[in-house]
Amino acid sequence: MSLCVVRFKSPPGYINQYTHTHIKKFTFHFHNTTVNIFVDLFLSVVFSNHTAKSKKSLATPGVKNIVLVDGVRTPFLQSGTIYANLMPHDLARAALQGLLNRTGLPKDAVDYIVYGTVIQEVKTSNVAREAALGAGFSDKTPAHTVTMACISSNQAMTTAVGLIAAGQCDAVVAGGVEFMSDVPIRHSRKMRKTMLSLNKAKTLGARLSLLGSIRLSHLAPELPAVAEFSTAETMGHSADRLAAAFGVSRLEQDEFALRSHMLAKKAQDSGLLSDVISFKVPGKDIVSKDNGIRPSTMEQMAKLKPAFIKPHGTVTAANSSFLTDGASAVLIMSEEKALAMGYKPKAYLRYKTKIMPYIKKLPDALMYTVSLFSQVGAPPMEKFNSWGGSLSLGHPFAATGCRLVTTVAHRLQKEGGQYGLVAACAAGGQGHAMVIEAYPQ
C-alpha cells in the first residue's frame, strides 16, 4: 500500500492550523466525510510499505475506469532564478509540450484542457487557453483555468475525471502552473481610482486637477497579500502556533527538513524523478533538474533565526518550503480510449463523491476514526516520503497536485504497491482527496 499526503496549507475551516513538519495524524473533514490524514508542514509526503499486491481492485461494476496515462513537470526552481524573465504561460506551455512529446499524443486527440494557477498574471487570466494554444493544441479544444489554492491542479484532475465519467470527453489534459518570480504588484487603490478617472476626464483642466490630487503616499505599491483573507493569518504564523500546540520542537522540524533534502537528492541522483522534463529557457541553458535541493547539516540549520514568530518561533527558512516556479501536466483518459490508442496506463484514478468508501476498501488501511485534531502518533518514518517532498523539491502551489499523483504512480510501479492516497487541504478551509490504484503490469 502507498499513501501520499499533500502539504496542508489552510488556516481556516475544519483544518484551521497550518500543519507542520513533524508527521502527525489528524481527522480531516471534507465532502461530508471524515478522513484521518497523516500531516506535515510545507511538504508533500509519500507513504509506502512493501506488502504484496492485493488481487482485489477498487473498480466499481458498471462504472467507467479512468486512467492516468502519464505525467510530466518542468524542473521546479527557486523563484528569481533561471525562470525569472519568463511568464506563467511559458512554463505551462513547456509542461504541455513535454506531455505531448512524452506520450506522442496527437494534438487534436484531446477533448478538453483544465489548468490550475493561484497567483494569476492578469494578462493571461485563462492561462490554460493561452498555454494550450502556445503548445500547439487545436483552437477547437476548450480550456479553462481553475484556482483553488494548493489543490488547484488536484481540482483540475477531478474536473477531468468528471468530464470523462459523464461521457463528455475521452481524453483530458490537466495540470497547474505557479510563477512566483513576477507576481502582480498593484498601485494603491487611491492611485487606481485617480488613473481610472483620468481616463474618463474630457478636458485638460479636469486632467490637471486629477493630477494635482496625487499625493506621494498614493504611489506606494500594493504587494500581494501573504495572509489568508478570511483569517488575516499567514501560513508561517499558523505553523508556529500548531507546533507550539502539539509540542513539536525546532530540532524535530529541522531533522525532518534535512531528511527531505537528503532523500530528494538521492532520488534525483538515482534518476527516480523521471517526470521532470528538460526545458530550454530562452537565452539560457537547458534546465533539467530541480534546483532547490540543498542537503545541509543540523549545525548549519540551527543557526537560522525564526522567520515568523520572533524570537521564540520554530519555523525557519531551513525547515520551510521555498517560493517556487514550476508547471505540471497529466494526461487522463478513459481506459477504453487509452488502450484503443495503444497506451499502457500508469494508474487508475478512483473517485467518488465521498472518498471514504474507497479508503475503507483498502486492505491494511491505516485510517481509523479519531476525534478532530487528536494526535495519535507518527507512522514509521523509514516508509515515509522516500523521494523527498516539497521542502526540498519545492511547492509551486498549483503544480504540486499533479506532481504528487505522478510520483505515487511511479512509486507504486517501482515498489510493487497497489494503492495510493493523495489528500490535501487548501486556503479557505477546503480539501481534496483521491485514491490511486496501480495499473496491472
Secondary structure, DSSP 8 states (H G I E B T S, - for coil): -EEEE-----SSSSS-S---SS-EEEEEEETTEEEEEEE-SSS-EEEE------S-----TTS--EEEEEEEE---EETTSTTTTS-HHHHHHHHHHHHHHHHT--GGG--EEEEE-SS--GGGSSHHHHHHHHHT--TTS-EEEE--GGGHHHHHHHHHHHHHHTTS-SEEEEEEEE--TT---B--HHHHHHHHHHHH--SHHHHHHHHHT--GGGGS-B----B-TTT--BHHHHHHHHHHHTT--HHHHHHHHHHHHHHHHHHHHTT--TTB--EE-TTS-EE-S-S------HHHHHTS--SSSTTT----STTS---EEEEEEEEEEEHHHHHHTT---SEEEE--SSSHHHHHHSTT-------TT-------GGGB-TT--HHHH---GGGHHHHHHHHHHHHHHHHT--EEEEEEEETTTEEEEEEEEE---
